[in-house]
């Protein structure tokens, strides 16, 4: 199963909502966590609708509209999204309102917008799309589950166009709670190529893709395969799973031109370093979470990054972990991510 990427839309802590540019300027985080650089939403959403929309809802709807415009598709045949935590800000508003008002006279808007499928549903209402609509909430493999469903839908309906998305948000309250639990890095060190940080910097983002079975000169890349696995015993088991995944697509480690890793903290780096040193010494080694931060669907940002690299045949200097560059055309990119050695995922993208 594979699908072509016809269009993309991405709102992230970098200036990525403009598809005419590609990481020309790297934005440093101004807080202990990364927040998205947002466009002027009035250019994409009616002001009367904006008033009732939470921040992640605005981001998701706008990213999807940028994506659809980029692809030239007005009405998708399915809307499939992945999110780990859904609309945090609206959930917090609703729960806070319950406490403040003793569970009486609650505003229904915050409750309605607190459900995880709100973004997908809102996009469908705005587009008047009454077709297949599904949101996966599978923790750190939510986006991967959405990719798999998209590929399965296209296998059954090859003429379809699928709107695929991955999105999560970070709030001040959520940061404070998780920071107390020791999740995050406490001091800002800036964006650099020094990836051996003690803890992770949290982030957020909304990335959308239009997938199709039809080949076109304007396509970005192909989603060639996706795989997830849970709590591997050791690095050897991880290496074995990666090798078997590539073999299932008639590839070997030597066919991976670039490996895109989700490393950013000292604990996780031990696993990532073991994999890249044993398997991908001949590949260009890169990373991405210093640009978007850690969140449940960060691999959606990584997929946007990989698709642009394959289309433009340019590897941004700020993502390089090694100076290796063979100057050959980039054909295959493997995204490997894990969170606390629990949820592991592999996403394979190939040039058109």
Secondary structure, 3 states (H helix, E strand, C coil): CCEEEEEEEEEECCCCCCCCCCCCCCCCCCCCCCCCCCCCHHHCCCHHHHCCCCHHHHHHHHHHHHHHHHHCCCCCCEEEEECCCCCHHHHHHHHHHHHHCCCCCCCHHHHHCCCCCHHHHHHHHHHCCCCEEEEECCHHHHHHHHHHHHHHHHHHCCCCEEEEEEEECCCHHHHHHHHHCCCECCCCCCCCCCCCCCCECECCEEEEEEEECCCCCCCCCEEEEEEEEECCCCHHHHHHHHHHHHHCCCCCHHHCCEEEECCCCHHHHHHHHHHHHHHCCCCEEEECHHHHCECCCHHHHHHHHHHHHHHHCCCCHHHECCCCCCCCCCCEEEEEEEECCCEEEEEEEECC
